[in-house]
Amino acid sequence: MKKANKTNSNLYFDIANVGIVFFLYLINNSVLKGLFKHTCAEWFFIGYFNDLICPIGFLSYLNIVASFSNKRIERLPEIQIWMLGAGLVWEFVAPIAKPGSVTDLWDLMCYQFGGILYYLIIILKKRFIERGKNEKVGKFG
């Protein structure tokens, strides 16, 4: 884990991510799953969309908790390790605890891709912030 900077922007970023993922989860379960009847999109939204966005919310939540000790999970190898560990628990331990649920190895892939999406979102955020700093320097520097 890397040391977090002292600004609140990371905390707001993570809180926003959790909120957006929760909103997308609700939209998927209430609208998207029924919108694309008898298509590949229906298969994707029923089986994998939530598994793709979940890592963004999960990693953001972990970073909210980690922020209390000035740490952040932002490097891709760390993200992938966290998602592999969580995925193994969700796919192999949870079915034991919750009868009727099944193990789906494609879900593990979705968790890894979701971790990569989270990493890309972090990169975009950093570039956007840097661009904003450079524009301010250009105007007033």
C-alpha positions in Angstrom: 0.0 0.0 0.0 1.2 3.5 -0.7 1.0 6.4 1.7 -1.9 8.7 1.1 -1.6 12.4 0.7 -3.3 14.6 3.3 -6.0 16.0 1.0 -9.6 15.0 1.2 -9.9 14.6 -2.6 -9.1 10.9 -2.4 -11.8 10.4 0.3 -14.4 12.3 -1.8 -13.3 10.3 -4.9 -13.8 7.0 -3.1 -17.1 8.0 -1.6 -18.3 9.1 -5.0 -17.2 5.8 -6.5 -19.1 3.8 -3.9 -22.2 5.9 -4.6 -21.9 5.6 -8.4 -21.4 1.8 -8.1 -24.5 1.5 -5.8 -26.5 3.6 -8.3 -25.4 1.5 -11.3 -26.2 -1.7 -9.3 -29.7 -0.4 -8.6 -30.2 0.6 -12.3 -28.9 -2.8 -13.5 -31.2 -4.8 -11.2 -34.3 -2.6 -11.8 -34.0 -1.7 -15.5 -31.1 -3.1 -17.5 -31.6 -6.8 -16.7 -35.1 -6.6 -18.2 -34.4 -4.2 -21.0 -32.6 -6.5 -23.4 -34.7 -9.6 -23.6 -33.3 -12.6 -25.4 -30.0 -10.9 -26.4 -26.3 -11.2 -25.4 -26.8 -7.9 -23.5 -29.4 -9.6 -21.3 -26.9 -12.4 -20.5 -24.2 -9.8 -19.7 -26.4 -7.6 -17.5 -27.9 -10.6 -15.6 -24.7 -12.5 -15.1 -21.7 -10.2 -15.2 -22.3 -6.4 -15.0 -22.6 -6.3 -11.2 -19.4 -8.5 -11.0 -17.6 -5.9 -13.2 -18.6 -2.8 -11.2 -18.4 -4.4 -7.8 -14.6 -4.2 -7.6 -14.7 -0.4 -8.1 -17.0 0.0 -5.1 -15.1 -2.6 -3.1 -11.7 -1.1 -3.7 -13.1 2.4 -3.0 -14.5 1.1 0.3 -11.1 -0.5 1.2 -9.4 2.9 0.4 -11.9 4.7 2.6 -11.0 2.3 5.5 -7.3 2.5 4.7 -7.4 6.3 4.7 -7.7 6.2 8.5 -4.1 4.9 8.5 -3.0 7.2 5.6 -2.7 4.3 3.1 -4.1 3.7 -0.3 -4.5 0.8 -2.7 -3.6 2.3 -6.1 -1.0 0.1 -7.7 -2.2 -2.4 -10.2 -0.5 -5.5 -8.7 -2.0 -4.7 -5.3 -5.4 -4.2 -6.8 -5.3 -7.5 -8.7 -4.2 -9.3 -5.5 -7.0 -7.9 -3.5 -9.5 -8.8 -6.2 -8.1 -12.3 -6.6 -8.4 -12.8 -2.8 -11.9 -11.4 -2.6 -13.0 -13.3 -5.7 -11.8 -16.6 -4.3 -13.8 -15.9 -1.2 -16.9 -14.8 -3.1 -16.8 -17.7 -5.5 -15.6 -20.6 -3.4 -16.4 -19.8 0.3 -19.7 -17.9 -0.2 -21.4 -20.9 -2.0 -20.7 -23.0 1.0 -22.3 -20.4 3.3 -25.2 -19.6 0.9 -26.9 -22.7 -0.5 -28.1 -22.2 -4.0 -25.3 -20.0 -5.1 -22.8 -21.3 -7.6 -19.2 -20.9 -8.4 -18.6 -19.1 -11.7 -15.0 -18.8 -12.9 -16.0 -16.1 -15.3 -16.9 -14.0 -12.3 -13.3 -14.2 -11.2 -12.4 -12.7 -14.6 -14.9 -9.9 -14.1 -13.5 -9.1 -10.7 -10.0 -8.8 -12.3 -11.3 -6.6 -15.2 -13.2 -4.5 -12.6 -9.9 -4.0 -10.7 -8.3 -2.9 -14.0 -11.2 -0.5 -14.5 -10.6 0.9 -11.1 -6.9 1.4 -11.9 -7.8 3.2 -15.1 -10.2 5.5 -13.2 -7.4 6.3 -10.8 -5.1 7.2 -13.7 -7.8 9.3 -15.4 -8.4 11.1 -12.1 -4.7 11.9 -11.6 -4.3 13.1 -15.2 -7.4 15.3 -14.8 -6.0 16.8 -11.6 -2.6 17.4 -13.2 -4.2 19.0 -16.2 -6.1 21.3 -14.0 -3.0 22.2 -12.1 -1.1 23.0 -15.3 -4.0 25.1 -16.6 -4.0 27.1 -13.4 -0.2 27.6 -13.6 -0.5 28.7 -17.2 -3.2 31.3 -16.4 -1.7 32.8 -13.3 2.0 31.7 -13.4 
